[in-house]
Every structure is written in C-alpha cells, then in structure tokens.
Amino acid sequence: METTKFVLTENEMPRQWYNLNADFPKPMLPPLGPDGKPLAPEQLAPVFPMNLIEQEVSTDRWIDIPEEVLRMYAIYRPSPLHRARALEQALGTPARIYYKNESVNPAGSHKPNTAIPQAYFNKVFGIKKITTETGAGQWGCALALACSLLKMECKVYMVRISFEQKPFRRLMMETWGAKCIPSPSPETNSGRKFLSDFPDAPGSLGMAISEAVEEAVSDSTGKTRYSLGSVLNHVMLHQTIIGLEAKKQLALAGEKKVDRIIGCVGGGSNFAGISFPFALDLINGADMEIIPVEPSSCPTMTRSPFSYDFGDTAEMTPLLPMHSLGHMFMPPPIHAGGLRYHGVSPMISHGINLGLFKPRSYDQLDCYEAAVQFARTEGIIPAPETSHAIAGAIDEARKAKEEGKERVILFNFSGHGLMDLRGYDLYFRGELVNYPLPEEEFKKSIAVLNKLPKPAKY
Ligand SMILES: Cc1ncc(COP(=O)(O)O)c(C=O)c1O
C-alpha cells in the first residue's frame, strides 16, 4: 500500500526550537516603549516572566526545549505529515501535496505548541495565574489545557462575537478548569470604557488583549502574568517544532526539496511554525516560495503599511514594528475568527519586507469552497482559518498542472473545524458573503498610524 502518513516516534521529536532571528540577513527593528525609545527587556517584566522575555529578545539560533515540555508535547507530538493523495487526484495535478496535521491534539489546533512552554516557563518563574484573550477560542482552549496540565489558574477574555457563536469552546475551557468571559467586559477599566463607548461592540482581539494585560499588570501579589498566543517572537519560536518535524518527515517521504510552503496568518504563529525552519534554506539560496495567506477582509500583509503600532486597542502594549491596519481596526465578522487581528508578527513583517515571504489574500467564499473540497477528499473538516492555507495550496496545485510541473507543496493544517460548523451551515445555506475591505474603511483605519513613530526605511 502507498504511504499516506509519515510519522516520527516520540524519541525523534526535535529537542530544540529554531530561532530565525539568528539568520535574518538584516536585524529586525526593536519594539519601542511609551517614550518612543527602544524598549529595554526589563520594561516587559510586569507582563511576561523574565525567562520568556529572554527568548523574546534572543538571537541564539537554537533554544533547548526543556524535558518537562517535551514530556507534555509527547501527549500529541510528533504530529503526522500526510500526503494529500485524494486531493491531488481530484485536482488532477502533477504536484505532490503534503500537509502537517496540527489538528490532532486535545485542543484541536497548533496553539498548544506554545501554550505548554509558556505555561511551563511562567510556572518555573513562580507565577500562579495566567490571563489571556482568545478570538475563535482555539488559543483560549490551548492555554486552558496547558494550565490544567501544569495546575495553574487561567482566565480567558473571549471576543464577544465568538463567545456567542462558539459556546462549545467556552465549555472546553471550563472543562479544563479555566474561567472564560466575553470581552469587552465590565471587569476591567478598559473593558468598562469600551462598553460605554461602543455598547454593542462585537469585540476584537485588540480589545480583549487590553483587558487581559490590564488584569495581569494590576495584580498586587505579582503572581499573575499575561500570555499571548501569537505575534511575539517567542511564540513564533515555539511553533518551529512544526517545521522541524516536517523536514524530517519530508525526508522520510523521499522528498529532496520543497517548492511551496503555505500557511494561514492571523498573528502569524502557525505560518512561522511551518515555514521558519525552511526560510533558512531560502536565505541560503534554495529555489522555493513561502506564502502566508490572509483573508481579504483583514488584509494586514497584502495592503497595510509597515509601521510602528500598538498590539491592542487601549494602547497598553509596546509599539511593534509590523504591517498593521491600525490598532482601532474593527474587523468584519467573517467566520475565520482567528484571522481577524489588526497586526501581524514583527518577524513575519520583517520577512515580507526582506522579500522572503510572498503574502496573498483570499475571499471567504473561496476558502469555504476549498475547505469543502478538502473535507470531501481527505476527510478532515478544516477550521475556517486553515481553509485559507488550503485555498492557497489548491491554487498552487492548479498552477503546477497548467505549467506541467511536478512541484512539492507543503501546507500547515492548523486546526480542525468541528467546533466551527456554524460557518459551514451558513455557507451551505448561501448566507455568507465576501467582504474585501472597502478602500474608504481601510484608509480610515490606517489613519491612526500617522500619529505614531515611523520605522526606518528598508
Ligand atoms: C486553527 C487556527 N489556525 C490559524 C489561526 C491563526 O493564528 P496564527 O496566525 O497565530 O497561527 C488560529 C487562531 O486562532 C486558529 O485557531
């Protein structure tokens, strides 16, 4: 029988994460503090534990994964690499399509890959409680799972529209012992202000971040910290276990090179995870394209300027150098809740500016069409976020067919959609529409960036 899954044993799991910051041809710009000057690592100490801040600013190429983290990873890692033979056949493409299946774990997405080490490093630092935000609920679930494994307290501010659309994710978080409340909430100063300014606000990741950061920094015991599920350098770092495993698995499949690497992008972590270990090959001259994919309704990478911007709506975070729609951006309620963030990881923004990553956007309906084709060939029902990577992979497989090229395409299957079936229901009933961000709204949203420091030209 032909092999369709390439698997590694627990002992073959990578023992170190890969840090692309060691290999960028040009260093990244620093984040800025409230005074507009480069941020000193200690300024982040009220928000994150120092051991994670060290990873955030590190330029070491390899960072050891602690034994205890490896043991927790082993609950679900290594994840399988699949060859999408049925999809290839349906498309009649000469391309060989592989996907790394990050949906096979208790939380259902790639997010535990960083939730587990983040909770672990917080615990080692003496922290008892972690606060966070969540969009679609995948990140909140992952952190709730990690905190339950490590017996820590967890509080999750969930974007109101998702809280209402996805009650099962809240129940998953509660089953793992976390407290989950809708944001904006009356529990914080920033939440109360949002509620009085915008009483019917559907919420946004930016708002929920403000609430979670506020709760962490205002705990007088000093035993609470905040945790972010994407965007920051240490999160990208933890996710590289995906691409490091995939490299070994592609070798098992007999592939000597990859031509296309594709991932969907919200804050950027699953894309970073699959692609960063291969970006080093690209920097060293390999012939490949690395393609981050986003929704056309939230076009952070494909339309937004590169700017300094806050990571949250209430302007509590440092200023990050990133492509951004502006921190007041109110995302339209598309179903890929995890892709509705106004900014994108500074590392990915830097890679785009250096020409390493070639971003692209797709409309919601094209993504659902791709997701359904995938479900009806490969069997697994994708998360709406993941469908963007699938749309990209299908496009590349069709191009390979037109050009008669036997390309190797690798994409990250970031999560399953079993908790997101409402979006499928609306799609089948013809009630979903495309919403490419109108130019007027885009211009209004990025106007806020004019007041912020300008990054140096590339
Ligand atoms: C399944 C899935 N994929 C992708 C994303 C996007 O996040 P990131 O860009 O950090 O991978 C999310 C975010 O919630 C998600 O749940």
The ligand as an ORCA input file, in Angstrom:
! r2SCAN-3c Opt
* xyz 0 1
  C      -6.938     26.886     13.597
  C      -6.263     28.204     13.571
  N      -5.414     28.478     12.571
  C      -4.795     29.674     12.486
  C      -5.001     30.660     13.428
  C      -4.308     31.967     13.272
  O      -3.353     32.235     14.249
  P      -1.815     32.279     13.908
  O      -1.660     33.205     12.741
  O      -1.159     32.784     15.125
  O      -1.400     30.894     13.573
  C      -5.869     30.420     14.506
  C      -6.082     31.456     15.532
  O      -6.911     31.392     16.383
  C      -6.512     29.169     14.563
  O      -7.361     28.890     15.560
*
